[in-house]
Structures are given as structure tokens and as C-alpha cells.
Amino acid sequence: MKSCIILFLACLGIAVVNAEPVSPQAQLNSLLDEDLAAVFRRAPLLATVRGVPGYDDLLSDLSFATLERERARERRTLVDLRAIDPKALQDRDRVSYELLLDKMESAVEGQRFPNAEGLVLSTLSGVQNTMPRAAQITPFRTSANYRDYIKRLGATPKLVDETIARLRAVDPLLHAVVCE
């Protein structure tokens, strides 16, 4: 059994050694694609507006578990970006690199202020604006669009609960005003 494992690991080592290195452009494109997917996961209404399939039945997930996963993704992305030599990139890719680098540095720096994550409600954004906006942007062309919208509506109580949880975590006084 032990020799089988050693043989298997040796084969993996050979496969890794023989793999061609990934170009800086390919690495950057992968990080950009991953970041855009994260944007759509964080803001499914944006995906609906842009016509990206697979998000029309979703609302934002404001849970603390999702927040922590997103923070970890931002930190990993920053490390992966810094491993790319920007001098190896062409003009357009270099601009994309710099923009994503700035975005990730700001995001990671912002993680020092955990109370900022409680800012999920304002006069311009929050659950009170999300649902009317969802009705405006949903393409009601097919029966599937209607089914997706109904699923989205069904997710509203979860969004409200997560909004309240975020507000409670930020300020106990605010919690008393909002929830009592």
C-alpha cells in the first residue's frame, strides 16, 4: 500500500514538473475572471442587469460566513497578483493589472475596519431598495424569468435577517433602535 502511494505521488510530481508554466497574461486573466464572478456572486442583481445567466433567482448573501470567504479571496487574490511581474504584461493587461491590484489593496486594507461591514443599509441602498430594483431589472420574457423572480422574492426574509445581523454586529445602540 505504501509503495502505491509513493508511486502515485511520484507520478504527480512528474506531471507537475512537465507542466508548462502559465503566462503572466493567463494568470491575470484568471484572476480577473475570478474577481468578476465574485462581483456577480456578491451582487446578483448586477448580473441580471448585464444578462449573465445563473443569477436571476438570487439575492446578495450578507452572511458573515460569505463575508469571511470574500475577505479570504481578496487576500489570496492580492498575493497572487503580487506574484505576477507587471513588466511582463502588455499595455492593456498592465492597466487591468494595476486596477485589480488597487482594488484588492483597498479591499484588504478595508478589512482593518470590520465595523464598516455593517454599512448594509442607507437611504440609497439596502433591502428596502433591492426588492423594488429587482422588479425593475428582471427580464419578464419567459416563464423561467417569472419562476426565478419568485425564488428571488422567497429569499427576501433571509436578506432581511442578514441585514439585521450585520447591523447588530456593528453597534448595540443601533441594534436597539432597529430591532426593538
Backbone as numpy.savetxt, mean C-alpha at the origin, in Angstrom:
# Nx Ny Nz CAx CAy CAz Cx Cy Cz
18.36 -39.06 4.63 17.54 -37.88 4.63 18.41 -36.62 4.63
19.45 -36.61 5.49 20.34 -35.47 5.58 21.04 -35.21 4.25
21.44 -36.28 3.57 22.12 -36.11 2.28 21.18 -35.56 1.22
19.89 -35.89 1.31 18.90 -35.35 0.37 18.76 -33.84 0.54
18.74 -33.41 1.80 18.63 -31.98 2.08 19.87 -31.24 1.59
21.02 -31.80 1.83 22.27 -31.18 1.39 22.31 -31.11 -0.13
21.88 -32.17 -0.80 21.84 -32.18 -2.27 20.87 -31.12 -2.78
19.71 -31.02 -2.13 18.71 -30.03 -2.52 19.28 -28.62 -2.36
19.89 -28.34 -1.21 20.47 -27.01 -0.98 21.60 -26.72 -1.96
22.38 -27.72 -2.30 23.45 -27.54 -3.28 22.87 -27.17 -4.63
21.78 -27.82 -5.01 21.12 -27.51 -6.28 20.61 -26.08 -6.28
20.04 -25.67 -5.15 19.58 -24.29 -5.04 20.74 -23.32 -5.18
21.84 -23.61 -4.57 23.03 -22.77 -4.66 23.51 -22.64 -6.08
23.49 -23.72 -6.80 23.91 -23.70 -8.21 22.96 -22.85 -9.02
21.65 -22.99 -8.74 20.67 -22.21 -9.48 20.86 -20.71 -9.23
21.16 -20.36 -8.00 21.35 -18.96 -7.65 22.64 -18.43 -8.29
23.69 -19.21 -8.25 24.97 -18.80 -8.84 24.83 -18.59 -10.33
24.05 -19.44 -11.00 23.89 -19.35 -12.44 22.87 -18.31 -12.88
22.10 -17.75 -11.96 21.09 -16.76 -12.31 21.79 -15.47 -12.79
21.22 -14.88 -13.81 21.77 -13.62 -14.32 21.41 -12.49 -13.39
22.30 -11.53 -13.21 21.98 -10.40 -12.34 20.84 -9.57 -12.93
20.03 -9.01 -12.05 18.91 -8.18 -12.47 19.42 -6.76 -12.69
19.04 -6.16 -13.79 19.51 -4.81 -14.11 18.92 -3.79 -13.14
19.59 -2.66 -12.96 19.05 -1.61 -12.10 17.67 -1.13 -12.58
17.49 -1.06 -13.91 16.19 -0.65 -14.45 15.10 -1.64 -14.06
15.41 -2.93 -14.15 14.44 -3.97 -13.79 14.14 -3.91 -12.30
15.16 -3.69 -11.49 14.95 -3.57 -10.04 14.05 -2.38 -9.73
14.33 -1.25 -10.36 13.54 -0.06 -10.14 12.10 -0.28 -10.60
11.93 -0.85 -11.79 10.57 -1.08 -12.30 9.78 -1.98 -11.37
10.43 -2.98 -10.80 9.77 -3.87 -9.85 9.32 -3.10 -8.62
10.18 -2.23 -8.10 9.82 -1.42 -6.93 8.71 -0.43 -7.24
8.74 0.15 -8.44 7.68 1.08 -8.84 6.34 0.34 -8.97
6.36 -0.85 -9.56 5.14 -1.64 -9.69 4.58 -2.01 -8.33
5.48 -2.42 -7.44 5.07 -2.80 -6.08 4.47 -1.59 -5.35
5.07 -0.42 -5.53 4.57 0.77 -4.87 3.19 1.16 -5.40
3.00 1.08 -6.71 1.70 1.41 -7.28 0.63 0.43 -6.78
0.96 -0.84 -6.71 0.02 -1.83 -6.17 -0.33 -1.50 -4.72
0.66 -1.04 -3.95 0.41 -0.66 -2.56 -0.50 0.56 -2.48
-0.33 1.50 -3.39 -1.20 2.67 -3.43 -2.64 2.23 -3.67
-2.83 1.33 -4.61 -4.19 0.86 -4.92 -4.77 0.04 -3.76
-3.95 -0.75 -3.08 -4.44 -1.49 -1.91 -4.87 -0.52 -0.81
-4.09 0.54 -0.62 -4.37 1.54 0.41 -5.57 2.40 0.03
-5.76 2.63 -1.26 -6.83 3.52 -1.73 -7.58 2.87 -2.90
-8.41 1.88 -2.61 -9.11 1.18 -3.69 -9.98 2.08 -4.56
-10.48 3.18 -3.99 -11.29 4.10 -4.81 -10.44 4.71 -5.93
-9.19 4.95 -5.66 -8.29 5.47 -6.69 -8.15 4.45 -7.82
-8.05 3.19 -7.45 -7.96 2.14 -8.47 -9.23 2.11 -9.32
-10.37 2.29 -8.67 -11.64 2.31 -9.41 -11.67 3.48 -10.38
-11.25 4.65 -9.91 -11.22 5.84 -10.78 -10.34 5.60 -12.00
-9.21 4.92 -11.79 -8.27 4.68 -12.88 -8.63 3.46 -13.72
-9.70 2.77 -13.35 -10.13 1.62 -14.12 -9.30 0.36 -13.91
-8.61 0.28 -12.78 -7.78 -0.88 -12.46 -8.70 -1.97 -11.90
-8.76 -3.12 -12.55 -9.67 -4.17 -12.08 -9.21 -4.80 -10.76
-10.18 -5.34 -10.03 -9.88 -6.08 -8.82 -10.03 -5.30 -7.53
-10.40 -4.04 -7.60 -10.51 -3.21 -6.40 -11.90 -2.64 -6.20
-12.80 -2.85 -7.14 -14.10 -2.17 -7.12 -15.00 -2.57 -5.96
-14.70 -3.66 -5.28 -15.52 -4.09 -4.15 -14.86 -3.79 -2.81
-13.78 -3.05 -2.83 -12.99 -2.82 -1.60 -13.06 -1.38 -1.11
-12.83 -1.23 0.17 -12.60 0.06 0.79 -11.22 0.03 1.43
-10.71 1.17 1.80 -9.41 1.22 2.45 -9.43 0.38 3.72
-8.31 -0.26 3.99 -8.13 -1.03 5.21 -7.29 -0.18 6.16
-7.94 0.35 7.19 -7.25 1.22 8.13 -6.80 0.49 9.39
-6.81 -0.83 9.35 -6.43 -1.60 10.53 -4.97 -1.35 10.89
-4.67 -1.55 12.15 -3.29 -1.36 12.61 -2.35 -2.42 12.01
-2.86 -3.62 11.77 -2.03 -4.67 11.15 -1.63 -4.26 9.74
-2.58 -3.72 8.98 -2.27 -3.25 7.63 -1.33 -2.06 7.67
-1.52 -1.19 8.62 -0.63 -0.04 8.77 0.80 -0.50 9.03
0.97 -1.48 9.90 2.31 -1.97 10.20 2.93 -2.67 8.99
2.14 -3.43 8.24 2.66 -4.07 7.02 3.10 -3.02 6.02
2.34 -1.94 5.89 2.70 -0.87 4.96 3.97 -0.17 5.42
4.11 0.07 6.70 5.33 0.69 7.21 6.55 -0.19 6.93
6.40 -1.49 7.14 7.50 -2.42 6.87 7.83 -2.42 5.37
6.80 -2.38 4.52 7.04 -2.33 3.07 7.81 -1.08 2.70
7.45 0.05 3.29 8.15 1.30 3.01 9.62 1.21 3.42
9.88 0.63 4.57 11.27 0.49 5.03 12.06 -0.43 4.10
11.45 -1.56 3.70 12.12 -2.50 2.78 12.38 -1.83 1.44
11.39 -1.10 0.94 11.54 -0.43 -0.35 12.67 0.57 -0.30
12.78 1.30 0.79 13.86 2.28 0.92 15.21 1.58 0.89
15.35 0.48 1.60 16.61 -0.29 1.59 16.90 -0.79 0.17
15.89 -1.34 -0.49 16.08 -1.86 -1.85 16.43 -0.75 -2.84
15.81 0.42 -2.67 16.13 1.55 -3.55 17.58 2.00 -3.36
17.99 2.08 -2.13 19.36 2.54 -1.85 20.41 1.55 -2.36
20.00 0.32 -2.61 20.92 -0.68 -3.15 21.11 -0.53 -4.66
20.27 0.29 -5.29 20.38 0.53 -6.74 21.32 1.71 -6.96
22.23 1.55 -7.90 23.13 2.65 -8.26 22.39 3.58 -9.22
22.02 4.77 -8.80 21.25 5.67 -9.67 22.02 6.09 -10.94
23.35 6.03 -10.88 24.14 6.40 -12.04 23.97 5.40 -13.18
23.50 4.21 -12.85 23.30 3.17 -13.87 21.96 3.31 -14.57
21.17 4.30 -14.17 19.83 4.48 -14.74 19.83 5.55 -15.83
18.95 5.38 -16.80 18.76 6.38 -17.84 17.98 7.57 -17.26
17.88 8.64 -18.04 17.27 9.89 -17.56 15.90 9.70 -16.92
14.96 9.10 -17.66 13.60 8.95 -17.17 13.56 8.04 -15.94
14.32 6.96 -15.98 14.38 6.06 -14.84 15.03 6.75 -13.63
15.97 7.61 -13.89 16.64 8.33 -12.80 15.65 9.24 -12.09
14.79 9.89 -12.87 13.76 10.76 -12.28 12.80 9.91 -11.44
12.36 8.79 -11.98 11.46 7.89 -11.24 12.13 7.41 -9.96
13.40 7.08 -10.06 14.18 6.65 -8.89 14.17 7.74 -7.82
14.49 8.97 -8.23 14.58 10.07 -7.27 13.22 10.35 -6.63
12.15 10.28 -7.41 10.81 10.52 -6.87 10.41 9.44 -5.88
10.65 8.18 -6.22 10.30 7.09 -5.30 11.19 7.14 -4.05
12.45 7.48 -4.23 13.35 7.60 -3.09 12.85 8.68 -2.14
12.48 9.83 -2.67 11.96 10.92 -1.85 10.68 10.49 -1.13
9.81 9.81 -1.84 8.55 9.34 -1.26 8.82 8.37 -0.10
9.73 7.43 -0.30 10.02 6.43 0.74 10.76 7.04 1.91
11.69 7.96 1.64 12.39 8.63 2.74 11.40 9.43 3.59
10.48 10.12 2.94 9.47 10.88 3.68 8.56 9.96 4.49
8.17 8.85 3.87 7.29 7.90 4.56 7.97 7.30 5.78
9.21 6.88 5.61 9.94 6.28 6.73 10.20 7.32 7.81
10.56 8.52 7.40 10.76 9.60 8.37 9.47 9.87 9.13
8.34 9.84 8.44 7.04 10.08 9.07 6.65 9.02 10.08
7.27 7.86 10.00 6.97 6.79 10.95 7.42 7.15 12.37
8.24 8.17 12.49 8.65 8.65 13.81 7.50 9.31 14.56
6.43 9.64 13.84 5.29 10.36 14.42 4.05 9.47 14.34
3.96 8.48 15.21 2.87 7.51 15.11 1.49 8.13 15.28
1.37 9.22 16.01 0.06 9.85 16.18 -0.50 10.42 14.88
0.37 10.67 13.92 -0.09 11.19 12.63 -1.00 10.18 11.93
-0.85 8.91 12.28 -1.69 7.88 11.65 -3.14 7.99 12.10
-3.39 8.77 13.12 -4.75 8.99 13.57 -5.49 10.02 12.74
-4.80 10.67 11.84 -5.42 11.71 11.02 -6.19 11.06 9.86
-7.17 10.28 10.21 -7.96 9.56 9.19 -9.30 10.24 8.96
-9.49 11.36 9.62 -10.77 12.05 9.54 -10.51 13.55 9.51
-11.06 14.22 8.52 -10.97 15.67 8.44 -12.22 16.16 7.71
-12.31 17.45 7.53 -13.47 17.97 6.80 -13.44 17.57 5.33
-12.24 17.27 4.81 -12.11 16.94 3.40 -11.98 15.44 3.12
-11.66 14.66 4.13 -11.50 13.23 3.88 -11.92 12.43 5.09
-12.28 11.21 4.84 -12.71 10.32 5.90 -13.91 9.52 5.43
-14.40 8.71 6.30 -15.50 7.81 5.93 -16.74 8.61 5.49
-16.93 9.79 6.05 -18.10 10.59 5.70 -18.04 11.07 4.25
-16.87 11.14 3.68 -16.71 11.55 2.27 -16.49 10.35 1.36
-15.98 9.26 1.93 -15.63 8.09 1.12 -16.85 7.47 0.45
-17.90 7.27 1.21 -19.04 6.56 0.66 -19.77 7.35 -0.42
-20.03 8.64 -0.23 -20.63 9.39 -1.35 -19.71 9.42 -2.58
-18.41 9.51 -2.34 -17.45 9.50 -3.46 -17.48 8.16 -4.18
-17.60 7.08 -3.43 -17.65 5.74 -4.04 -18.85 5.64 -4.98
-19.97 6.22 -4.58 -21.16 6.18 -5.44 -20.94 6.98 -6.72
-20.19 8.06 -6.62 -19.94 8.90 -7.78 -18.97 8.26 -8.78
-18.00 7.52 -8.31 -16.95 7.04 -9.20 -17.16 5.61 -9.69
-18.10 4.90 -9.09 -18.33 3.51 -9.49 -18.95 3.48 -10.88
-18.38 2.69 -11.79 -18.95 2.58 -13.14 -20.12 1.58 -13.12
-21.33 2.07 -13.02 -22.50 1.19 -12.99 -22.92 0.81 -14.41
-22.10 -0.03 -15.05 -22.37 -0.46 -16.43 -22.86 -1.90 -16.52
-22.43 -2.71 -15.56 -22.76 -4.14 -15.61 -23.32 -4.58 -14.26
-23.91 -5.76 -14.25 -24.41 -6.29 -12.97 -23.25 -6.53 -12.00
-22.08 -6.86 -12.52 -20.90 -7.05 -11.66 -20.54 -5.75 -10.96
-20.68 -4.61 -11.65 -20.41 -3.32 -11.02 -21.33 -3.09 -9.82
-22.59 -3.45 -9.98 -23.55 -3.29 -8.88 -23.21 -4.23 -7.72
-22.85 -5.47 -8.04 -22.47 -6.43 -6.99 -21.23 -5.94 -6.23
-20.26 -5.43 -6.98 -19.05 -4.89 -6.34 -19.40 -3.72 -5.42
-20.27 -2.85 -5.88 -20.65 -1.69 -5.07 -21.37 -2.13 -3.79
-22.22 -3.13 -3.90 -22.92 -3.64 -2.71 -21.91 -4.23 -1.72
-20.90 -4.94 -2.23 -19.84 -5.46 -1.34 -19.10 -4.30 -0.68
-18.86 -3.27 -1.44 -18.16 -2.09 -0.90 -19.00 -1.46 0.21
-20.29 -1.34 -0.04 -21.17 -0.80 1.00 -21.15 -1.68 2.25
-21.11 -2.99 2.05 -21.06 -3.92 3.17 -19.80 -3.78 4.01
-18.76 -3.24 3.43 -17.49 -3.05 4.16 -17.46 -1.74 4.95
-18.50 -0.93 4.81 -18.53 0.36 5.48 -18.44 0.26 7.00
-19.17 -0.65 7.66 -19.03 -0.72 9.13 -17.60 -1.01 9.58
-16.89 -1.84 8.84 -15.49 -2.14 9.18 -14.64 -0.87 9.05
-14.87 -0.11 8.00 -14.13 1.15 7.81 -14.43 2.12 8.95
-15.67 2.20 9.36 -16.05 3.09 10.47 -15.35 2.62 11.75
-15.38 1.32 12.02 -14.73 0.78 13.22 -13.22 1.06 13.21
-12.58 0.88 12.07 -11.14 1.13 11.97 -10.83 2.61 12.13
-11.70 3.48 11.61 -11.53 4.92 11.77 -11.60 5.28 13.25
-12.58 4.75 13.94 -12.73 5.02 15.37 -11.52 4.50 16.15
-11.06 3.30 15.81 -9.89 2.74 16.50 -8.67 3.63 16.31
-8.47 4.15 15.11 -7.33 5.04 14.87 -7.47 6.32 15.69
-8.68 6.87 15.73 -8.91 8.09 16.50 -8.68 7.84 17.99
-9.14 6.71 18.49 -8.95 6.37 19.90 -7.47 6.25 20.25
-6.70 5.71 19.34 -5.28 5.49 19.61 -4.50 6.80 19.68
-5.00 7.82 19.03 -4.28 9.08 18.97 -4.46 9.92 20.22
-5.69 10.06 20.65 -5.94 11.01 21.72 -7.14 10.56 22.55
-6.90 10.24 23.80 -8.03 9.82 24.65 -9.11 10.89 24.77
-8.73 12.17 24.78 -9.72 13.24 24.84 -10.58 13.24 23.58
-9.93 13.09 22.44 -10.66 13.00 21.17 -11.57 11.78 21.19
-11.09 10.69 21.76 -11.88 9.47 21.88 -13.16 9.76 22.65
-13.05 10.52 23.73 -14.22 10.84 24.54 -15.23 11.67 23.75
-14.76 12.60 22.95 -15.64 13.44 22.15 -16.31 12.65 21.05
-15.54 11.81 20.35 -16.05 11.09 19.19 -16.92 9.90 19.58
-16.55 9.21 20.64 -17.14 7.90 20.91 -18.05 7.85 22.12
-18.21 8.91 22.83 -19.05 8.84 24.05 -20.36 9.52 23.82
